[in-house]
């Protein structure tokens, strides 16, 4: 009989827990689980079981249960795309986005390589001005110039993007523009097809029968707290990337249609509180041809890498917070309803509906004012459907950060299915090497699954193991980037 461990002399709770884990019967399995999630910041803890059976005989072919795990649970990745929340999972998301974008430019992943001959451009659509801000202008050669405030700002100057005159800055317009940016993009895609038809001298019905516009875009926050979009736009045949566009669908026609659609796309909103507002794109638009691999500065690989980089970023790049600001117990309402139907002031937020007072946020005054404006507008009846109070930490933007048209290329789901199938094949191969029988190819299999969420995060001792995994992965990545100095 083992004597119980006496760890009272060890001050660190994490070290005490690690020693306890090390004395489990299968500590190697503990470390294996931590390695499998590759340093995920906050893994999901599951309990349950799964079994694969022969449908005819009901014989168990494969079985797994968390009851057999040393810790009694299974660690799985959180899957968060935000680099600020989970660098490990965001790298996987960025890699998937890279392959998704690149497949639509160069082929692969069920997309024919002929797609690289289709007309395609890389367009950047920006927000309009809501007041002058501190910036860092440069000459055509890249030499920095003085800002309108008279100073020459450094690249990382905190003042960049903040208003020169905060009192006259249109914070309401800025928040409403962010809130409608996704709808404005949808309006842009409608006008893009209309402009293409007009440019080519055909009707929209004829255009749809002969041509399809495919795209993939990603949203990026500017320093001033406004989103702008980077988009790959491509012309295909009527069935998407599997068919070539007609000869008269040229790069010049696409370039002209994009610029014309940007000028025409508008949304008009009316409110008693803020009056009539026109939501439109800014004057600064960039449309460039995407060259074939190695034939120019803007190549397939560079565009895919650029888009993938921003797919894992969020509003925190503009200096805001990466968490919701609504009080969870009252869902931001400021009150809770009892069984008798009476409303009681929420004790957690004192009726403000805020998880933390906006005045206490560690952000710049410009960002705090945008958050306050979004919070105030969100409680107006005419803007209730926008739920701006829910998205105040995003400065009003509530759209998806990366989207694509249906026929652009493969999907993130398909990429994950391939990865899942590969892992299953690896597990089956390991079972075969261990001498376990494998089912016949003609056997019909059924799977019985039962899972339940237990918690999120690591045990203190596992956190130490995860830190080592992160260190090893970062070291390996550095060697890949810089080259191994020992070779």
PyMOL commands that set and color helices and strands:
alter all, ss='L'
color gray80, all
select helices_A, chain A and resi 13-22+27-36+66-68+87-106+113-117+166-168+171-200+204-210+251-264+300-311+315-318+358-360+365-378+381-386+392-394+412-433+460-482
alter helices_A, ss='H'
color red, helices_A
select strands_A, chain A and resi 44-54+60-65+74-76+120-127+212-221+227-236+266-271+275-289+335-337+343-345+402-404+445-456
alter strands_A, ss='S'
color yellow, strands_A
deselect
rebuild
show_as cartoon
